[in-house]
Each structure stands twice: as structure tokens, then as C-alpha cells.
Amino acid sequence: MSPLPYDDRFPINRVLPETGVDRALLLDQLAAMASEEDAAWEAGGCSGTMYCGDHDHYEFMTEAFGRFGHVNILQRDMCPSATKMESEVIAMTLELLGANRLDPSESSNQPVGMLTTGGSGSIGHAMLAYREHARATRGIERPNVIKPETAHPAFDKACHLYGIEVKKVPVDPITTTVDPDVVAAAIDERTVAIIGSACNYGYGTVDPIEALGQVAIERGVGLHVDGCLGGFLLPFGRELGEPIPPFDLSVPGVTTMSADTHKYGYAFKGTSVLCFKDKALRNSQYFYLTDWSGGKYCSPGIEGSRSGGLLAATWASMMSLGHTGYLEYARAIFATARTMRASVERHPQLRIMGSPTFLFSFTSDEFDVYHVNDFLRLRGWRLNGQQYPNALHLAVTRPQTQPGVAERWDTDLADAVAYAVEHADETPQSSAVYGGVAGGMTGEADEFIRMMMAEMMDRQQDMPAPASPQQGA
């Protein structure tokens, strides 16, 4: 088994220390690791991941977190501030995502929300709500949802956990978005919801939400819009005049939408908002146990105890930036994305996938695009790999808006394309990790990949075996 990172510099701890380690020493170790690891993204070469990249903002949120990190916001009688902050985070998100444009005279328009632990949490709670609501109102015991192939794997994971069938439909290979007619044809009497992305993770493209909304209305099913990635950026893009189609709660037929505060909301990792157009749908996934010997129990979501630190930091982030702050960051991100996308478009060997927004993906019909990835990694770029077809994507964040980053991208990409042309007859190294299986996925390939992924996850979590005494341990 591989050694643990930093094992050549810091002690490896297999048991609790007999006496506590000096705090200053521990903080020195943390500072060393944090400083070195921050260098991996500070120069602007990392796709997504670090959406803010502003250490002053991080320090501000850290102070806000520290005021409430020890607090359990389950105990609202002891920390009523949690109700204020959580309600305001949800309300601000609802307003940003179009809830203020709903007709209040319609009884089904009672927009509400809930704070979750991230995109997977919001998607999971949405799927749970659709399952429970359909069971109570339609008597459906074996529900299904219709998922475009490009929608996030969190939907598959949630449906696996909650016993919901996932009916996947293909997307148009040119537009990389789903055809509403294909979605409509897949709906049956057990369908509880259909899914659209704004934007999808792979290509940065927005599904035709308005047309999907009409399908949802006509067939009497829900429509979840996954805005986990774009929910805190696309609204400002539309305000700036970017060619982004309608996608939010104001679109007829949309019933839920997720948006991650910990992405372009510039909060710490671990928070997301799930919005509901109808309060009854949200409340359907509340959990109650009234006859427990320990007392009456209820929970609005999967989590029980939650630290007030993340809530305070998220509230502080949104309040400190305000509408103007978010708008100006969006302006810089969309402008940088256009500049960096233009660098791709200058090379006839590369092809942009679909009509992207702030995230763009590109492939090649002349060579395996992972040759480009191999070269760019040597220049400090960390792009995300895709398959079927092999492609690379770059989610533009605030670190890329720094002076000189887009220019460096233009130069490095040109050199990478030249390298790919020169090595076109060879197999790129990174394709073995990120690329698709030649000829398409098979049962044997799937089993092998699962085995390798399991081993990778084991390495991330399991302690290496101690060295034998003969080795000097």
C-alpha cells in the first residue's frame, strides 16, 4: 500500500498520542501543508475547485466560522441567530433564482428552501422529496426519474440510495443538451420528475429548461433544475447580457432547483441551497418520530447536528459581497471565459462542445485530446477529463481572472497543440486515467475500472501497514 502523504516530514499517527501534541507544533504542520497545497491553484491553472481564490475573503469567512464553529444549530433555543442566518441565506437565494417573479395568487407558488451540505445533498433531498410526495399524492411505490446522460452522477447516487429508478436519455452530440421530445417519450405512469441542468458539469451548456417545463406541466411531473454549478453565476450572466436562456424558478413547470453556495456563492465547502416552488413538496421529505423513548424527534433533512460555523460563513460571504460584488465577479469570469475559449477556437484541430457559458469543453477530431492534457499538466494546468468522446473542460473561476492567466493559457495551449500533432500516433498518458474505453464500455472494462477506483479510494482512507521491525520501524 502506498505511504501516506508527508510521511517523510511529519510523524505518522496510528494511535492517539499518549499526551497531547503542542498546539503550536500542530499549527506549524498545518501551515506548511496548506501553503504548499494552495500553490497548486493560486496561479490560476486549476479548473473549477477553487471558485473564489481570495485569501482575504477566506480569512474573513474563517473569522465568521470561528464565532459559531462550536455551535450545534440543531439547538435553536440556544442559538436563535441560526434561524436568522439560515432564513436569510435561503431567502436571498430564492430571490436570485426567480422566486420573486412567481404569481403569489397561485396556490402552488409557495417558494421555500433548505440548506444542505452540498450539491449531492441538495440533489439527494430533491429526489427524496419527489419520491415521498408522489407516494403520498399519487400512490407511486416504485418511482422513476428521467435523467439526461449529462446530468450529474449525484442523481444516480441519490436514486440508488432511495430506491428510485433512473431512466437515462441521450443528449444531442452537437448541442450537448437534451431533446425535450426524447424526455417526454421516456415518461411513464411511474415518473415523478424530469431533470435539466443549468449548466451541466461536463460541457457548461444549459438544457432547454422552458421546453422541459412545458413537458413537466403537460405530463404532470416535477422538473428539477440542477444549478449546483451555475446557480450563483448564471443569473448575473443574464443580467450582463450573456446569451443564457431562462432556467430558474420563474420558468413554468420548474418545481425545484439546487444552487451551491460553496461554488460561485464563494462560501466554504459544505453548503448548498435547495429551492422548492411549493412548500408541500419540501415538507413531504420531513422526518418525524413521535413515540421514541428519547423524546419526540423531527428533522427537516438527512443531517441531525450541524455546526453553525458553515452557516455563519455562508451568510457572511453573501452579505459582504452583495449584488454588486457578485455581478462584478461574474463580469470578469464571463469575459475571461470568452478570451480563453477564443484561444481554443484559434486551433482548427480543436473543437468546442456545444454552446458553453463560463465552463467550456473541447475535443479533437485529429488526435487524442489527452495529448493536450499531458502537455498542459507540465505547464501547471489542471483540467478535467471527459470521455465519450474524450474531451477536456475548464471551469473558469476567479483565479483565472488574474492578470496574465488568459495570456499564459493562449501560449501554453498553442504549444500543447503542437505537441499533440507531433505525438498523434502515440497513446497519451492521461488517457489511461481519464479517457473512455476504446470501442465503448464493456462489462469486463466496467468491473476492472470499479476495482481500480475502489483501490484508489482505499488508498485515500486506509492507513498503510506499518513497516516490519526488520525494516527499522
Secondary structure, DSSP 8 states (H G I E B T S, - for coil): ----TTTTTS---SS--SS---HHHHHHHHHHHHHHHHHHHHTS-B-SS-S---HHHHHHHHHHHHHHTT-BTT-TTT-THHHHHHHHHHHHHHHHTTGGGS-TTSTT---EEEEESSHHHHHHHHHHHHHHHHHHHH--SS-EEEEETTS-HHHHHHHHHHT-EEEEE-B-TTT-SB-HHHHHHH--TTEEEEEEESS-TTT-----HHHHHHHHHHHT-EEEEEETTTTTTHHHHHHTT------STTSTT--EEEE-TTTTT---SS-EEEEESSHHHHHTT-EEESS-TT--EEESSS--S-BHHHHHHHHHHHHHHHHHHHHHHHHHHHHHHHHHHHHHHT-TTEEE-SS-SSEEEEEESSS-THHHHHHHHHTT-B-EEETTTTEEEEE--GGGGSTTHHHHHHHHHHHHHHHHHHTTTS--TTHHHHS--TTS--HHHHHHHHHHHHHHHHHHHS------GGGT-
